[in-house]
Amino acid sequence: MNFSDLDIKKLIVIWECCNANPTLKGSIEKEFERRKGNKKYSVEYLYSINKIGGRPLVIYFIPQTDCYNKYGKSIVVDLELSEVEANEIYRTYKSTPPVRTYGALRAKTWNNDMSVKLKIELSEIGFKTSSVGLVEYE
């Protein structure tokens, strides 16, 4: 099976259900490892959806990353940016040729099952774009 063709949500479902097949589980974990540190979702991309488009982000983390272990499989967020941060991201977003940056983004979440401590950490430290496996929005 070619796991590189599957999005992270599908891989997570298969991974969570294959405890009886350690070979399959191991193969999926190798795919997760391959996807760690990806550059698929830049700061500017997430900013454009959330701040320019006005849409909350549903972030699915790559399993076995720090963000997955800390925040869980997925979170719904709204980015928290200072005016200086927002202006800098907007400048890189509009630049020609396009500039794409990666790193941590602070956010607030509406996930009720997340502890107050983790919500504060998400707001103060944020999540890493390299841990993002999939982004959904409406």
N, C-alpha and C positions, 0 to 999 in steps of 0.2 A: 504494500500500500504506500502511495506517495503522500506523505504527510504535509509536504510543503505546499500542496494545493488547498489544504483546509485552513479555514480561518481559526483563530484562537478559541472561539466559543465552541466550535465543533470538536477541536482537539481536547479541550477541557472536559467535555461531556464523555468522550471516549476514555480519557485517562482516569476519570473518577469512577468509571464503571468496569474497569478491566483488572481489578485486584486478583482475579482468578487466573489471569494470564500475565505473569511477570515479564515475559519476553515482549509482548505488545506494550505493556506499561513502560518498559525500559526504552523501547524504540521511540515512544512519544516523548519521554523525558529527554532523549537526545535531541529531538526536534525543538523542545522548549529551550534547551541549552543553546542550540544554534540561533534561535531568535533573540536571545538576550542581547541587550545593547543595540537593538535595532535602531535605525534612523528613519523609520516609516512615518512617525508622528512628531513633527517639529513643534516647538513653542509657537511659532507663527501660525501653523495650521490650527492648533487648538484654540489659539486666540481668535482667529478668524471665525470659527464656528461659534464660540461662546460670547465673545465681546462684540464682534461686528454683526454676526448673525443673530445674537440674542438667544441662543439655544443652550440649555444645560447639556453637559457632556456625560455620557455613560462610558466610563473607562473600564475596560477589561484588562487585567494585568496578566502578564506571562507567568504561569506557575513557576514556583521555585525562585522567583526574584524577591528581593527584600520587600517591595511594595505589595506583592501578592501575599507574602507571609504576614505582613503587618496589617494591611487594609482589607484583605480578602480577595475573592475572585473579581468582584466589580464594585464600583462606587459611582454614584451620581454626584456631579460636582458643578460648582460655579467658580471660576477662577477668581482669586483675590489678588489684585495687583495695585501697587501704589501708583500714583500719577506718573512718577518718573519711570517705573517699570512699563506701564502701559504705553507711554510715549516712545520709549526705546523699542518695544516690540512692534508697535505700529510703524515706526521708521524702517525697521528691517523687513516687515511684512510688505511694505510698499516699494522697497528698493528695486532698482533695475541695474544689473541682473538680480534675481531673487536671492536673498540671503536666508538661510534656514539655520536655526540654532537649536540646541538640545540642552536639557538640564532639568532642574527642579522647578516645579510650579506650585505655588501655594493655592489652596482652594478651600471652600467650605462645602460641606456635604449635608444631604438630607437623610442619609442612611440611619434609620432609627436603631439598628442593631449594633452600631459602632459606639464604643465607649466615649465618654466626654474627653478623656485623656487623648485618645487617638484623633478625635475631631480637632482638638487644640493643636496637636502635632501636625496634622494635615494643613491647618491654617497657618502655622508658624514656619514649618520646614517644607512641607509639600511632598509631592510624588515626583519620581523621575520619569521623564519622557521615554527613556530607554527601557523601562519596564512595561510600557503600554503595548499590549498586543492587538487591541482593537478599540475603536471609538465609534460609538453610535450616538445619534442625535435625531431629534424630530423637527 
